[in-house]
Amino acid sequence: MKGKNDLSSGTKAMLVLTSVVVLACVVFLARILSRAPDLKEAFALFPAEEVVPDEPDEQLKVEPVPTRVQEKSTPVPQKERPVLRMTLAAAGTVYAPRAIRESVEERDGHYDFSNVFEGLGDTLSRADLSIVTLETTAAGREEGYDNYNTPPQILDALRDAGVDLVALATERALDKGYKGLDITKSELTSRGMACAGVREDGQSTATMLNVGGIQVAVLAYSYGLSEAGKTQTRSDARGVLAMLDTERMTRDITRARAEGAQVVVVLPHWGTKNKQEIPQNVRVMAGTLARAGADVILGTHPNVVQETERLRVTRADGLEYETVVCYSLGSLLTDARTELNTAGMAALLPIEYDFQTRRVTLGELEVTPLYVARSRENGRNVYRVVKAEDEGTELNETERTAAQRASEIVREIVR
């Protein structure tokens, strides 16, 4: 008799059949897996459940997704950086001694210099950045007016003529001591005018300006101090005035570049007074500054116009660059009456900066001869700075002839 756990012959046959079926399925799957290159391909035979949007859109279109190869074959072009342009204008030294001060004094003790520079027209104002050198202080009456301390109203006239920045690095900057220099700087600041050549921290001399999107560094230096300045400040014991020192100037230019300057303008107060000849050491210094990174060099101090030059130099990066040099712009305002002293010039230079190549391109230098006219009106001398070649300027016959001579002097020197 069989027990209750014994299997019937029919049941045993069913188990054998089931085992055969399972074994066949395993073999079938093994063959599929051996042929599939990727596990995902194998299981693709069993698709996942389709996800249907809650609100199906009959207009829904499926766009093909680009492959990585397609993305690489159609790169997005980089946006080109712009080439920015600016114009730089500069004129020479402004010197307003007693004779000029008395010519603009009014009865109430006020001084009005507005007529002095009216003859310039837009010579300076049409530029994006206009520079002159102030060979005096503007420290006010309390410091005592003399040949080298001028009423601050002269700054109003310069601003109205279009001047944006004044170089203070001259031998007369400290004639009224540190207080006189501080007052002069304050008078400029109150009029929205910049200055250069003064070391705020005893280290850097660069005045950084953003001119139409171009970062411009302006540096100014003096060959030395007058005896009055030395006496007042113990030979500038604080070191606030930037002095001509090739090694230091080179470091200043390098530092300005590191701080983001794209154009570097250097204003050296150098050379020999009343001499048209350029000393060899001045030419050597110009070359050194150009190689260090100065794009434009605008010299003053001789008070007569000297030649201009375009230097081609190789800088530290091994590339060739160009530097425009005006060795002396002459006088913008003076009471001297020699034909060389009364002949000045204004220089206008177009400048481009390419952000992609990081290179500066200097355009053609445009020179406007200037003349410091003097006439007799109402019993006193009147001084006016005019464009020497402007036929519309109202001058008497003698002054018209002198203006023509001033133009000839400038044109003969600057070719």
BELJO-V470176 format. One record per residue. N is the residue number from 1. RES is the residue in one small letter. SS is DSSP state (~ for helix, > for strand, _ for the rest). PSI is psi as a letter, one per 20 degrees, with the letter a starting at -180 (* if undefined). OMEGA is omega in whole degrees, 0 to 359 (* if undefined). Layout:
N_RES_SS_PSI_OMEGA, N_RES_SS_PSI_OMEGA
//
This chain:
1_m___p_183, 2_k___q_173, 3_g___r_183, 4_k___i_180, 5_n___i_180, 6_d___q_180, 7_l___q_177, 8_s___r_179, 9_s_~_h_179, 10_g_~_h_181, 11_t_~_g_180, 12_k_~_h_179, 13_a_~_h_179, 14_m_~_h_179, 15_l_~_g_180, 16_v_~_g_180, 17_l_~_g_180, 18_t_~_g_180, 19_s_~_g_180, 20_v_~_g_181, 21_v_~_g_179, 22_v_~_g_180, 23_l_~_h_179, 24_a_~_h_179, 25_c_~_g_179, 26_v_~_g_180, 27_v_~_g_181, 28_f_~_g_179, 29_l_~_h_180, 30_a_~_h_179, 31_r_~_g_180, 32_i_~_g_181, 33_l_~_h_180, 34_s_~_h_181, 35_r_~_h_184, 36_a___p_179, 37_p___h_184, 38_d___q_181, 39_l_~_h_179, 40_k_~_h_180, 41_e_~_h_180, 42_a_~_g_183, 43_f_~_i_174, 44_a___i_176, 45_l___i_180, 46_f___n_186, 47_p___q_177, 48_a___r_181, 49_e___p_182, 50_e___p_178, 51_v___o_182, 52_v___p_178, 53_p___q_179, 54_d___g_180, 55_e___n_183, 56_p___p_180, 57_d___o_182, 58_e___h_182, 59_q___i_183, 60_l___p_178, 61_k___p_180, 62_v___o_180, 63_e___q_179, 64_p___q_179, 65_v___p_182, 66_p___q_178, 67_t___r_179, 68_r_~_h_179, 69_v_~_g_179, 70_q_~_h_179, 71_e_~_g_181, 72_k_~_h_184, 73_s_~_i_179, 74_t___m_182, 75_p___q_178, 76_v___p_182, 77_p___q_178, 78_q___q_179, 79_k___p_181, 80_e___p_176, 81_r___q_185, 82_p___r_168, 83_v_>_o_182, 84_l_>_q_183, 85_r_>_q_176, 86_m_>_r_174, 87_t_>_p_179, 88_l_>_p_177, 89_a_>_q_179, 90_a_>_q_173, 91_a_>_r_191, 92_g_>_b_187, 93_t_>_q_177, 94_v_>_o_181, 95_y___o_185, 96_a___m_181, 97_p___a_186, 98_r_~_g_183, 99_a_~_g_180, 100_i_~_g_179, 101_r_~_g_180, 102_e_~_h_181, 103_s_~_i_181, 104_v___j_182, 105_e_>_p_178, 106_e___r_188, 107_r___h_182, 108_d___j_180, 109_g___j_177, 110_h___q_180, 111_y_>_p_182, 112_d___o_181, 113_f___j_190, 114_s___h_182, 115_n___i_185, 116_v___h_186, 117_f___j_181, 118_e_~_h_182, 119_g_~_i_177, 120_l_~_h_183, 121_g___c_180, 122_d___j_182, 123_t___g_180, 124_l___h_186, 125_s___h_182, 126_r___i_180, 127_a___q_177, 128_d___h_177, 129_l_>_p_181, 130_s_>_p_188, 131_i_>_q_169, 132_v_>_r_177, 133_t_>_p_181, 134_l_>_o_182, 135_e___l_179, 136_t___r_170, 137_t_>_r_175, 138_a___l_190, 139_a___i_175, 140_g___r_186, 141_r_~_h_184, 142_e_~_h_179, 143_e_~_i_176, 144_g___o_178, 145_y___p_175, 146_d_>_a_183, 147_n___h_183, 148_y___k_167, 149_n_>_o_189, 150_t___q_175, 151_p___p_183, 152_p___i_178, 153_q_~_i_177, 154_i_~_h_179, 155_l_~_h_176, 156_d_~_g_181, 157_a_~_h_178, 158_l_~_g_178, 159_r_~_g_180, 160_d_~_h_178, 161_a___i_176, 162_g___j_182, 163_v___p_180, 164_d___h_185, 165_l_>_q_180, 166_v_>_p_174, 167_a_>_p_182, 168_l___i_185, 169_a___n_174, 170_t___r_180, 171_e___i_183, 172_r___j_186, 173_a___h_184, 174_l___k_178, 175_d___h_177, 176_k___k_178, 177_g_~_a_180, 178_y_~_h_179, 179_k_~_g_179, 180_g_~_h_178, 181_l_~_g_179, 182_d_~_g_179, 183_i_~_g_179, 184_t_~_g_178, 185_k_~_g_179, 186_s_~_h_178, 187_e_~_h_177, 188_l_~_g_181, 189_t_~_g_181, 190_s_~_i_179, 191_r___j_179, 192_g___k_181, 193_m___q_179, 194_a_>_r_175, 195_c_>_r_180, 196_a_>_q_177, 197_g___j_181, 198_v_>_p_181, 199_r___o_180, 200_e___h_183, 201_d___j_183, 202_g___j_184, 203_q___f_187, 204_s___q_179, 205_t___i_188, 206_a___p_170, 207_t_>_o_184, 208_m_>_p_181, 209_l_>_q_172, 210_n_>_o_183, 211_v_>_n_180, 212_g___k_180, 213_g___i_178, 214_i_>_p_178, 215_q_>_o_183, 216_v_>_p_174, 217_a_>_p_178, 218_v_>_p_180, 219_l_>_p_181, 220_a_>_q_185, 221_y_>_q_177, 222_s_>_q_179, 223_y___h_181, 224_g___a_180, 225_l___q_173, 226_s___r_178, 227_e_~_h_178, 228_a_~_g_179, 229_g_~_h_178, 230_k_~_g_181, 231_t_~_g_183, 232_q_~_h_190, 233_t_~_j_184, 234_r___l_180, 235_s___l_180, 236_d___m_181, 237_a___h_181, 238_r___i_180, 239_g___k_183, 240_v___h_182, 241_l_>_p_181, 242_a___p_182, 243_m_>_q_177, 244_l___o_178, 245_d___o_188, 246_t_~_g_182, 247_e_~_g_181, 248_r_~_g_179, 249_m_~_g_178, 250_t_~_g_178, 251_r_~_h_180, 252_d_~_g_179, 253_i_~_g_179, 254_t_~_g_179, 255_r_~_g_179, 256_a_~_g_177, 257_r_~_g_181, 258_a_~_h_180, 259_e___j_172, 260_g___j_179, 261_a___p_177, 262_q___h_174, 263_v_>_p_180, 264_v_>_p_179, 265_v_>_p_181, 266_v_>_p_182, 267_l_>_n_179, 268_p_>_p_174, 269_h_>_n_193, 270_w___a_174, 271_g___a_184, 272_t___p_181, 273_k___p_172, 274_n___k_178, 275_k___p_177, 276_q___h_180, 277_e___q_181, 278_i___o_179, 279_p___q_182, 280_q_~_h_181, 281_n_~_h_176, 282_v_~_g_178, 283_r_~_g_179, 284_v_~_g_180, 285_m_~_h_179, 286_a_~_g_179, 287_g_~_h_179, 288_t_~_g_180, 289_l_~_h_178, 290_a_~_g_179, 291_r_~_h_179, 292_a_~_h_178, 293_g___j_177, 294_a___p_179, 295_d___h_181, 296_v_>_p_178, 297_i_>_p_184, 298_l_>_o_185, 299_g___q_173, 300_t_>_r_176, 301_h___g_179, 302_p___h_181, 303_n___j_170, 304_v___q_181, 305_v_>_p_174, 306_q___r_188, 307_e___r_174, 308_t_>_r_184, 309_e_>_q_173, 310_r_>_o_181, 311_l_>_p_172, 312_r_>_o_186, 313_v_>_q_174, 314_t_>_p_182, 315_r___a_188, 316_a___h_181, 317_d___j_178, 318_g___i_181, 319_l___q_180, 320_e_>_p_180, 321_y_>_r_179, 322_e_>_q_177, 323_t_>_p_176, 324_v_>_p_182, 325_v_>_p_167, 326_c_>_o_187, 327_y___h_173, 328_s___p_179, 329_l_>_i_181, 330_g___b_181, 331_s_>_q_169, 332_l_>_h_177, 333_l_>_p_179, 334_t___r_174, 335_d___i_178, 336_a___q_187, 337_r___j_174, 338_t___q_184, 339_e___h_177, 340_l___h_180, 341_n___h_183, 342_t___i_179, 343_a_>_o_177, 344_g_>_a_178, 345_m_>_q_170, 346_a_>_p_181, 347_a_>_p_178, 348_l_>_p_185, 349_l_>_o_173, 350_p_>_p_182, 351_i_>_p_174, 352_e_>_q_173, 353_y_>_p_180, 354_d_>_o_183, 355_f___h_181, 356_q___g_180, 357_t___i_183, 358_r___k_181, 359_r_>_q_177, 360_v_>_p_174, 361_t_>_p_181, 362_l_>_p_181, 363_g_>_a_180, 364_e_>_p_179, 365_l_>_p_178, 366_e_>_p_183, 367_v_>_p_176, 368_t_>_o_177, 369_p_>_p_180, 370_l_>_q_179, 371_y_>_p_176, 372_v_>_o_183, 373_a_>_q_175, 374_r_>_p_178, 375_s_>_r_181, 376_r_>_o_180, 377_e_>_p_178, 378_n___l_174, 379_g___j_178, 380_r_>_r_180, 381_n_>_q_177, 382_v_>_p_182, 383_y_>_p_177, 384_r_>_p_175, 385_v_>_p_183, 386_v_>_r_171, 387_k_>_p_190, 388_a___h_184, 389_e___j_181, 390_d___o_182, 391_e___i_182, 392_g___i_180, 393_t___p_181, 394_e___n_177, 395_l___q_174, 396_n___r_187, 397_e_~_g_180, 398_t_~_g_181, 399_e_~_h_176, 400_r_~_g_177, 401_t_~_g_179, 402_a_~_h_178, 403_a_~_g_178, 404_q_~_h_178, 405_r_~_h_177, 406_a_~_g_178, 407_s_~_g_180, 408_e_~_g_180, 409_i_~_g_182, 410_v_~_g_182, 411_r_~_h_178, 412_e_~_h_183, 413_i_~_g_184, 414_v___o_182, 415_r___*_*
//
